Amino acid sequence: MKTRAGITLIEVLVAIFIMGVGMLAILVLFPVAALSMARAIRDDRASQCGQQAAALANTFDLRHDTAVLNQLNNATLPYSGGAAPQSDTPSYPVYIDPFGATQLGKLGGVMYRVAPSTSSFPISGTATQAERWFTLLDDINFLPTGKPSGASPERYGYYSWAYIARRPQHGRSLVDLTVLVYKGRSVSITDSERAFPSATTAAPTHIANSATLTITVAAGSEPELRPGGYILDTTYVPPPPPPAVATGGTVVGRAYQILDIQKSGTTWQLRMEQPQAHPITSIVVMENVIAAFEKGTGWRP
């Protein structure tokens, strides 16, 4: 029987090449896993914020807070030249945002922005009303070794939220509530949200029940909008012309998540996750919003 003295250099190189390909395939999984873990943490925090915000709204009856009702009943319409809602038509939406209520104007120029009354959300300890009731206070950061960075949970309000309130029928007391969750939004807001006119185009054939919006963005003033972000439909819906039955006007105030953005110069095409209920003609880019939860009319004791 013929024996071999050893392994040739070519065989060694082939073995190293095969092992290198395998190691590269394994290494590629690490950044993908890190991104997946970051998304999972973000989604978990967003869900926690949505549940906590809804519970606080029910506990303190935010839907019928004095400051909110004052704007829902306000005879001065937020939309210039708009028609007043009727008893059986939806009211104008109200944006409940304590961080922006004292620093910013109307959202998109068509939605009142208010902070809840202090009687509904009492101040606790040294924390301000907004930080106490509109941020996720408890969280834990970890060191590279896997150990917690502090002896106790950190309280810094990296996740916060706001609400959209509106009556499904202006003449009734029921109030719908939507929770918008922010990530990394500063409590000291200086710039308002960006508003854009939009044009509705036909839905792509490979996406069922969807549509794209086209907006024009000036160079150098691009909004912080990425796939997974949110826009707010601020389209004004006027009463139908005669001889239709007269109904009141309103602003839609509905949040849509963006699946994809196609940019061509200053023209952006936004592909939404949900279908449009009607042609959208005006939007506000909700920077830093990572989730929107519709909570309905809730329960009032």
C-alpha positions as CSV (number, residue, x, y, z in Angstrom):
1,M,0.0,0.0,0.0
2,K,1.3,3.4,-1.0
3,T,1.4,6.0,1.8
4,R,1.7,9.8,1.7
5,A,4.3,11.8,3.6
6,G,1.9,14.7,4.5
7,I,-0.6,17.3,3.2
8,T,0.3,19.5,0.3
9,L,0.3,23.3,0.3
10,I,-2.6,23.4,-2.1
11,E,-4.7,21.3,0.2
12,V,-3.9,23.6,3.1
13,L,-4.9,26.7,1.1
14,V,-8.1,25.1,0.0
15,A,-9.0,24.2,3.6
16,I,-8.2,27.8,4.7
17,F,-10.3,29.2,1.9
18,I,-13.3,27.1,2.9
19,M,-12.9,27.9,6.6
20,G,-12.6,31.6,5.7
21,V,-15.9,31.6,3.7
22,G,-17.6,29.9,6.7
23,M,-16.2,32.4,9.2
24,L,-17.3,35.3,7.0
25,A,-20.8,33.9,6.8
26,I,-20.9,33.7,10.6
27,L,-19.5,37.2,11.1
28,V,-22.1,38.7,8.9
29,L,-24.8,37.5,11.3
30,F,-23.5,39.6,14.2
31,P,-24.5,43.1,12.8
32,V,-27.8,41.6,11.6
33,A,-28.4,40.2,15.1
34,A,-27.5,43.6,16.7
35,L,-29.9,45.5,14.4
36,S,-32.7,42.9,15.1
37,M,-32.1,43.2,18.8
38,A,-32.2,47.1,18.6
39,R,-35.5,46.9,16.7
40,A,-36.9,44.4,19.2
41,I,-36.0,46.7,22.1
42,R,-37.5,49.7,20.3
43,D,-40.8,47.8,19.6
44,D,-41.0,46.5,23.1
45,R,-40.5,50.1,24.5
46,A,-43.1,51.4,22.0
47,S,-45.6,48.8,23.1
48,Q,-44.9,49.5,26.7
49,C,-45.4,53.3,26.1
50,G,-48.7,52.7,24.3
51,Q,-50.1,50.6,27.1
52,Q,-48.9,53.0,29.8
53,A,-50.3,56.0,27.9
54,A,-53.6,54.4,27.4
55,A,-53.8,53.4,31.1
56,L,-53.0,56.9,32.3
57,A,-55.6,58.4,29.9
58,N,-58.2,56.1,31.3
59,T,-57.1,56.6,34.9
60,F,-57.2,60.4,34.7
61,D,-60.1,60.5,32.2
62,L,-57.9,62.5,29.7
63,R,-60.6,62.2,27.1
64,H,-62.8,64.6,29.2
65,D,-60.0,66.8,30.6
66,T,-61.0,70.4,30.9
67,A,-58.2,71.7,28.6
68,V,-59.1,69.1,25.9
69,L,-62.8,69.7,26.0
70,N,-62.2,73.5,25.8
71,Q,-60.5,72.9,22.4
72,L,-63.0,70.3,21.2
73,N,-65.8,72.8,22.0
74,N,-63.8,75.8,20.7
75,A,-66.0,77.9,18.4
76,T,-62.8,79.3,16.7
77,L,-61.9,76.6,14.1
78,P,-58.2,75.7,13.9
79,Y,-58.5,75.5,10.1
80,S,-58.7,78.9,8.6
81,G,-61.9,79.2,6.5
82,G,-63.1,75.8,7.5
83,A,-66.7,74.8,8.2
84,A,-67.9,74.0,11.8
85,P,-68.7,70.4,12.5
86,Q,-72.3,69.3,12.9
87,S,-73.7,67.2,15.6
88,D,-73.5,64.0,13.6
89,T,-70.1,64.6,12.0
90,P,-66.6,64.2,13.4
91,S,-65.1,67.1,15.4
92,Y,-61.7,68.7,14.6
93,P,-58.9,66.7,16.2
94,V,-56.9,68.0,19.2
95,Y,-53.2,67.2,19.7
96,I,-52.4,66.7,23.4
97,D,-48.7,67.5,23.6
98,P,-47.5,69.2,26.9
99,F,-43.9,69.5,25.5
100,G,-45.0,71.5,22.5
101,A,-48.1,73.2,23.8
102,T,-46.2,76.1,25.4
103,Q,-43.5,76.3,22.7
104,L,-45.1,75.5,19.4
105,G,-48.2,76.7,17.5
106,K,-50.9,74.6,16.0
107,L,-49.8,71.3,14.5
108,G,-49.6,71.8,10.7
109,G,-51.6,75.0,11.2
110,V,-54.8,72.9,11.4
111,M,-54.8,71.1,14.8
112,Y,-54.9,72.8,18.2
113,R,-52.1,71.7,20.5
114,V,-52.9,71.6,24.2
115,A,-51.5,70.4,27.5
116,P,-53.8,68.6,30.0
117,S,-54.9,70.6,33.0
118,T,-52.9,70.2,36.2
119,S,-55.9,69.0,38.1
120,S,-56.0,65.9,35.8
121,F,-52.3,65.1,35.9
122,P,-51.1,66.3,39.4
123,I,-47.4,67.1,39.8
124,S,-45.5,64.4,41.8
125,G,-42.3,65.2,43.7
126,T,-39.8,67.3,41.8
127,A,-40.6,66.0,38.4
128,T,-42.6,68.3,36.0
129,Q,-46.0,67.3,34.9
130,A,-44.9,66.5,31.3
131,E,-41.9,64.4,32.3
132,R,-43.9,62.6,35.0
133,W,-46.9,61.6,32.9
134,F,-45.7,61.7,29.3
135,T,-42.4,59.9,29.3
136,L,-41.2,56.3,30.0
137,L,-39.3,57.0,33.2
138,D,-37.9,53.6,34.1
139,D,-35.2,51.9,32.0
140,I,-31.9,50.1,32.4
141,N,-28.7,50.5,30.3
142,F,-26.1,47.8,30.1
143,L,-22.3,48.0,30.0
144,P,-20.3,46.0,27.3
145,T,-19.7,43.4,30.0
146,G,-23.5,42.8,30.2
147,K,-23.8,44.3,33.7
148,P,-26.3,47.2,34.5
149,S,-24.7,50.6,34.2
150,G,-26.3,51.8,37.5
151,A,-27.5,50.4,40.7
152,S,-31.1,51.4,40.0
153,P,-33.2,52.0,36.9
154,E,-32.4,55.3,35.1
155,R,-35.0,58.0,34.6
156,Y,-34.4,60.1,31.6
157,G,-37.5,60.0,29.5
158,Y,-35.9,58.9,26.2
159,Y,-39.3,57.5,25.1
160,S,-42.3,59.9,25.3
161,W,-45.8,60.2,23.8
162,A,-48.6,62.5,22.8
163,Y,-52.3,61.9,22.0
164,I,-54.8,62.8,19.3
165,A,-58.3,63.3,20.6
166,R,-61.5,63.8,18.5
167,R,-65.2,63.1,18.8
168,P,-66.5,60.6,16.2
169,Q,-69.7,62.6,16.4
170,H,-69.4,66.2,17.5
171,G,-72.7,66.3,19.3
172,R,-71.8,63.4,21.6
173,S,-69.4,63.1,24.6
174,L,-67.5,60.1,23.3
175,V,-63.9,60.9,22.4
176,D,-61.5,58.7,20.3
177,L,-57.9,58.7,21.4
178,T,-54.7,57.8,19.4
179,V,-51.3,57.5,21.1
180,L,-48.2,58.6,19.2
181,V,-44.9,57.3,20.7
182,Y,-41.7,59.3,20.2
183,K,-38.1,58.0,20.5
184,G,-35.4,60.5,21.3
185,R,-37.6,63.6,21.1
186,S,-36.3,66.4,23.2
187,V,-38.5,67.8,25.9
188,S,-37.2,71.3,25.0
189,I,-38.7,71.6,21.5
190,T,-37.6,74.5,19.3
191,D,-38.7,73.5,15.8
192,S,-42.2,72.6,14.7
193,E,-43.1,69.7,12.5
194,R,-42.7,70.0,8.7
195,A,-45.9,70.3,6.7
196,F,-46.0,69.4,3.0
197,P,-48.7,69.4,0.3
198,S,-49.0,66.0,-1.4
199,A,-50.4,64.4,-4.5
200,T,-52.0,61.0,-4.5
201,T,-50.9,58.6,-7.3
202,A,-52.2,55.2,-8.3
203,A,-51.3,52.3,-6.0
204,P,-48.3,50.2,-7.2
205,T,-49.5,46.9,-8.8
206,H,-47.3,44.8,-6.5
207,I,-48.7,46.4,-3.3
208,A,-52.3,45.6,-2.6
209,N,-54.6,48.2,-1.0
210,S,-51.9,50.8,-0.8
211,A,-50.9,54.1,-2.4
212,T,-48.0,56.5,-2.8
213,L,-47.7,60.1,-1.9
214,T,-45.5,62.5,-3.7
215,I,-44.1,65.5,-1.9
216,T,-41.5,68.2,-2.9
217,V,-38.7,68.7,-0.4
218,A,-36.4,71.7,-0.7
219,A,-32.7,70.9,-0.9
220,G,-31.0,71.3,2.5
221,S,-34.2,71.1,4.5
222,E,-35.0,67.4,4.2
223,P,-37.2,66.1,7.1
224,E,-36.0,63.2,9.3
225,L,-38.2,60.6,7.6
226,R,-37.1,57.0,7.0
227,P,-38.9,53.8,6.3
228,G,-40.8,52.9,9.4
229,G,-41.5,56.5,10.2
230,Y,-44.9,58.2,10.4
231,I,-46.7,61.0,8.7
232,L,-49.9,62.7,9.9
233,D,-52.8,63.3,7.4
234,T,-53.8,66.9,8.0
235,T,-56.1,67.1,4.9
236,Y,-59.1,69.4,5.4
237,V,-62.3,67.7,4.4
238,P,-64.9,70.3,3.4
239,P,-68.7,69.9,3.4
240,P,-70.1,68.4,0.2
241,P,-71.6,70.9,-2.2
242,P,-75.4,71.2,-2.7
243,P,-77.7,69.5,-3.2
244,A,-76.1,67.0,-0.8
245,V,-77.1,67.1,2.8
246,A,-75.1,69.8,4.6
247,T,-72.4,68.3,6.9
248,G,-69.6,70.0,8.8
249,G,-66.0,70.2,7.8
250,T,-63.1,68.6,9.7
251,V,-59.4,67.7,9.5
252,V,-58.5,64.0,9.2
253,G,-55.7,63.8,11.8
254,R,-54.8,60.2,11.0
255,A,-51.2,58.7,11.3
256,Y,-49.8,56.6,8.5
257,Q,-46.6,54.5,8.7
258,I,-44.2,54.7,5.7
259,L,-42.9,51.5,4.2
260,D,-40.5,52.9,1.6
261,I,-39.2,56.2,0.3
262,Q,-38.0,56.7,-3.3
263,K,-36.1,59.9,-3.7
264,S,-35.4,61.6,-7.0
265,G,-33.9,65.0,-6.5
266,T,-36.4,67.1,-4.5
267,T,-39.3,64.7,-5.3
268,W,-40.0,62.1,-2.7
269,Q,-42.4,59.2,-3.2
270,L,-43.7,57.8,0.0
271,R,-45.3,54.3,0.1
272,M,-47.7,53.8,3.0
273,E,-48.5,50.7,4.9
274,Q,-52.3,51.4,5.1
275,P,-54.6,52.4,2.3
276,Q,-55.9,55.9,2.1
277,A,-59.5,56.6,3.2
278,H,-59.6,59.5,0.7
279,P,-57.1,61.6,-1.4
280,I,-54.5,63.1,0.9
281,T,-53.6,66.6,0.0
282,S,-51.6,67.8,3.1
283,I,-49.3,65.9,5.5
284,V,-47.1,66.7,8.5
285,V,-43.9,64.7,8.9
286,M,-43.9,63.3,12.5
287,E,-40.1,63.2,13.1
288,N,-39.1,60.8,15.9
289,V,-42.5,59.0,16.0
290,I,-42.0,55.3,16.1
291,A,-45.5,53.9,16.7
292,A,-49.2,54.9,16.6
293,F,-51.9,53.1,18.6
294,E,-55.6,53.7,18.2
295,K,-57.2,53.3,21.6
296,G,-60.8,54.1,20.7
297,T,-63.3,55.8,23.0
298,G,-62.2,54.0,26.1
299,W,-64.3,53.8,29.3
300,R,-65.6,56.5,31.5
301,P,-66.9,55.8,35.0
